[in-house]
Amino acid sequence: MTQRPHHVVNNDVVVSDPALPEVTEVDLALSSSRIESLHGAAAGARYRHFLTQALANVPGADRDGVLTLAALAAWRSGAPAFRTDALRRLDRALAAGSPTLPALAAALGLGEGDVAPFAAQQRHSRFGWPELQTPGELLAVIGGFRGLFGPWLAPPVAVSAGDRPGIFLIRTGADGSTAEDWQLTVDVFGHTLARLPDDEREPSASAAHRTTESGVAEASVTGAVLRIRGYTAELRVPETTG
């Protein structure tokens, strides 16, 4: 059965979606609306959920503390563009002890004892998560048929690793009339898919993919492998660490 696009880290998250508190000097409502407009209603609800829980642990947090927790919650909600800033702020907060560990944990949806190990995992791979380390384990399902819940009119036929971490190039459609090239930017929390204009298409994309013994097209980056499955692509923990 074809799965809907999702990230496994969110499977057990029960989102309360509370109203965001008013904070001096930081427009949290505006940040929430931007997350929602770029990544959808579910991501907006996760952002409000994680940020509200984090702020409850540090009443009266200063502006920088609020921005740190907001960056972490935005990243955790499924917005990979926040990863670099969120990780920088997380490392600084862990070293300084501010915001507090309970607040950092709440912003990420982690136990307090998992925050530092998670930060260490992320320095090695953008797909690191304490509970997703088993070889072959599913991390995310990407894509889908445009007529149901996804972006693609034709199934993907080739995939290759991009030139930057967390980037994959995916070709859908087997002939010129249906072929489209897409850029996937992904980490453990979320992803974006952008269709490439015709003048940015990769002419060799169909030859750049790797095929397994079972005939499945796949490509690997540090910490993850992307495999085509019908109208979707599955992101998994690599079978080997070599």
C-alpha positions in Angstrom: 0.0 0.0 0.0 1.3 3.5 -0.9 2.1 5.6 2.1 1.2 9.2 2.5 4.3 11.5 2.7 5.4 11.8 6.4 8.4 11.9 8.7 8.6 9.1 11.2 9.7 11.4 14.0 6.2 12.9 14.0 4.3 9.6 14.2 3.8 9.7 17.9 3.6 13.5 18.4 0.2 14.5 19.8 -0.1 18.1 18.8 -2.1 20.3 21.2 -1.8 23.4 18.9 -2.2 26.0 21.7 -2.3 29.7 21.2 1.2 31.2 21.2 2.0 33.6 24.1 2.7 37.2 23.4 6.4 38.0 23.8 8.0 41.4 23.8 10.2 42.2 20.7 9.4 38.9 18.9 6.3 38.4 16.6 5.6 34.7 17.2 2.3 34.9 15.4 4.1 36.1 12.2 6.7 33.4 12.5 3.9 30.8 12.8 2.0 32.1 9.8 5.2 31.9 7.7 5.9 28.3 8.8 2.4 27.4 7.9 2.4 29.1 4.5 5.7 27.4 3.5 5.2 24.0 5.0 1.5 23.5 5.6 -1.0 23.5 8.4 0.5 20.5 10.2 3.9 22.1 10.4 2.4 25.3 11.7 0.6 23.3 14.4 3.8 21.5 15.4 5.6 24.8 15.6 3.1 26.2 18.0 3.0 23.0 20.0 6.8 22.7 20.5 7.4 26.4 21.0 4.6 26.9 23.6 5.8 23.9 25.6 9.4 25.2 25.5 8.4 28.7 26.6 6.4 27.3 29.5 9.8 26.1 30.9 11.4 29.6 30.8 8.8 32.3 31.7 10.3 35.7 31.2 13.0 34.5 28.7 15.0 37.2 27.1 14.8 38.0 23.3 17.7 35.8 22.4 16.4 32.9 24.4 13.0 33.2 22.7 14.7 33.3 19.3 16.7 30.2 20.2 13.6 28.2 21.2 11.7 29.5 18.1 14.5 28.4 15.8 14.5 24.9 17.4 10.7 24.6 17.2 10.7 25.8 13.6 13.3 23.2 12.7 11.5 20.5 14.6 8.2 21.4 12.9 9.6 20.3 9.6 11.4 23.4 8.1 14.9 22.2 7.2 16.0 25.8 6.3 16.2 26.5 10.0 18.6 23.6 10.7 21.9 25.5 10.5 20.8 28.4 12.8 19.0 26.0 15.2 22.1 23.8 15.6 24.3 26.8 16.2 21.9 28.1 18.8 21.6 24.7 20.4 25.3 24.2 20.8 25.6 27.7 22.3 22.7 27.1 24.7 24.1 23.8 25.9 27.4 25.4 26.6 25.9 28.4 28.4 23.1 26.6 30.2 20.6 29.1 28.8 17.9 28.6 27.7 17.5 25.8 30.3 17.8 22.1 29.3 14.1 21.4 29.9 13.2 24.2 27.5 15.6 22.9 24.8 14.2 19.4 25.3 10.6 20.6 24.9 11.4 22.6 21.8 12.8 19.4 20.2 10.3 16.9 21.6 13.1 15.0 23.4 13.9 13.9 26.9 16.4 16.0 28.6 19.0 13.3 28.5 18.7 13.0 24.8 19.4 16.6 23.9 23.2 16.5 24.0 23.4 13.1 22.2 21.1 14.4 19.5 23.2 17.5 19.0 26.3 15.2 18.6 24.4 13.0 16.1 23.4 16.0 14.0 27.0 17.1 13.7 27.6 13.9 11.9 24.4 13.5 10.0 21.3 15.7 9.4 19.2 12.5 9.8 20.4 11.7 13.4 17.7 11.0 15.9 18.0 9.0 19.2 15.3 6.5 18.3 16.0 6.1 14.6 19.3 4.3 14.3 18.5 0.8 13.2 19.9 -0.1 9.8 17.2 0.0 7.2 14.8 1.8 9.4 12.3 4.2 7.7 12.9 7.9 8.2 10.4 9.5 5.8 8.2 9.0 2.8 8.5 11.6 0.1 6.4 12.5 -2.9 3.2 10.8 -4.1 0.8 11.1 -7.0 -0.5 14.6 -7.6 -4.1 13.4 -8.0 -4.1 12.1 -4.4 -1.7 13.7 -1.9 1.6 14.3 -3.6 3.3 16.5 -6.2 4.1 14.1 -9.1 2.0 13.3 -12.2 4.4 10.5 -13.2 6.3 8.1 -10.9 10.0 8.8 -10.2 12.4 6.9 -12.4 15.8 8.1 -11.2 17.4 9.7 -8.1 20.9 11.0 -7.4 22.7 12.7 -4.6 23.1 16.5 -4.9 26.3 18.5 -4.4 25.3 19.6 -0.9 24.3 17.7 2.2 20.7 16.7 2.4 20.1 17.4 -1.4 18.7 14.8 -3.8 17.8 15.2 -7.5 14.7 13.2 -8.5 13.5 12.7 -12.1 9.9 11.7 -12.6 8.4 10.5 -15.9 10.1 8.2 -18.4 9.8 10.3 -21.6 10.2 13.9 -22.6 6.5 14.8 -22.4 6.2 13.8 -18.8 9.7 14.1 -17.4 10.2 16.6 -14.6 13.3 17.2 -12.4 12.9 18.0 -8.7 15.2 19.1 -6.0 14.6 17.5 -2.6 16.1 19.2 0.5 15.6 16.9 3.5 16.6 16.2 7.1 15.1 14.0 9.8 12.3 16.5 10.6 11.1 17.7 7.2 11.7 18.4 3.6 11.0 20.7 0.7 10.4 19.6 -3.0 11.0 22.1 -5.7 10.4 21.5 -9.4 13.4 22.6 -11.4 12.9 24.9 -14.4 13.6 23.3 -17.8 16.9 25.2 -18.1 18.1 23.8 -14.8 17.3 20.2 -15.5 20.1 17.6 -15.2 20.5 16.0 -18.6 22.3 13.0 -17.1 19.9 12.5 -14.2 18.5 9.2 -15.6 22.0 7.8 -15.8 23.3 9.1 -12.4 21.2 6.9 -10.2 22.4 3.7 -8.6 20.3 0.5 -9.0 20.2 -2.2 -6.4 20.2 -5.9 -7.2 16.4 -5.8 -7.1 16.3 -3.1 -9.7 15.3 -0.3 -7.3 16.8 3.1 -8.0 18.5 4.7 -5.0 21.0 7.3 -3.9 22.9 7.8 -0.6 24.1 10.7 1.4 25.7 10.7 4.8 23.2 9.1 7.2 20.4 8.2 4.8 19.5 6.4 1.5 16.7 7.4 -0.7 14.9 4.6 -2.6 12.1 4.8 -5.2 8.9 3.0 -4.3 6.2 3.4 -6.9 5.0 7.0 -6.8 7.0 7.7 -3.6 10.6 7.7 -2.4 11.5 6.2 0.9 14.2 7.7 3.1 15.9 5.1 5.3 18.8 4.6 7.6 21.6 3.0 5.6 22.0 -0.8 5.8 25.7 -0.4 6.5 27.8 2.4 8.0 30.7 1.9 5.7 
